[in-house]
Amino acid sequence: MPLARDAAGVDATARAFWSQVHPVFMTPPLAASLFGAILAGTVDPLTAAVHVVAMFAAVYTAHVKDGYVDFHVRGEDDDHPLTESGCRIALGLSTAVFALCCVALGVLVGPVAVALVVPTWLIAYHHAPQLDTNPVTATTGYPLGIALSMVGGFYVQAATIGVVPLGFAVVFLTLLSGIKVIDDTQDYAYDRSIEKRTVAVAVGPDRAHDVAYGLMIAAVVAVAALALVRIFPLTSLLAALAFAAVALVARRADPELATMLLIRGSYVFLAVLVAAVRFDPLGSLV
């Protein structure tokens, strides 16, 4: 039973399975999990590692299922490295890893940790073909997964949910939803031709840009406001300023370049927030 479409053998199969690891989209959920752990203060390496692996398995599931639906079911993509059987086996393996992580978190932390983790897999598995056909769920699915990853990463360390991790989760949900709207405008013509209702298809590319930047502005303003009232570390202001600078440049770019800039800007945003939570150099000066 061939698992890779282009070649046979162990090496070809391994490459086909590995092809579903997309670092650009894998990194934020894993980083969000670790950011949540850092927010908790004291990090237990074992529970942090189990939660990170669970997030990896969930995102891997999303990539495989999305590729399977787009190529083997919808016929949208021109190529895919895995056969239908290969996709099913990859989904089975990633789901098994995810389930093992859930069991481990249930034993190490408790049922609430599992309850915070399971929705990430549900979002991942149902992104295509269910969630990606509605403007709201198509936009918020991936950002919501990252927000849950952050809250879950915090909970497995602290065994509670505080205002600060929830605040950061809402900020990232809002910010990344804005970036996702920009990303979807790249495929506006094609999505419209197949009646796939992204925000760009629903309201038009111009208004979609307004919606996207409105969401990003709201997220940046929220960070600044929460930093000024000292709910977030004061150094979080630098993260807001850094992302705002990137967004201003991206505003003048085409959707493809804007998406690239904004995704990398979100990396900078997260990195500065990690430094703010861990060290908060501005807070020590005031």
PEURLIN-V372912 format. One record per run of one state. SS is the DSSP state (@ for helix, = for strand, . for the rest). FROM is the first residue (numbers start at 1). TO is the last residue. If there is no record, write none. Layout:
SS_FROM_TO, SS_FROM_TO
This chain:
._1_3, =_4_4, ._5_9, @_10_18, ._19_22, @_23_40, ._41_44, @_45_73, ._74_81, =_82_82, ._83_83, @_84_108, ._109_110, @_111_126, ._127_130, @_131_133, ._134_134, @_135_158, ._159_162, @_163_185, ._186_187, @_188_193, ._194_198, @_199_203, ._204_204, @_205_228, ._229_235, @_236_250, ._251_254, @_255_278, ._279_282, @_283_285, ._286_286
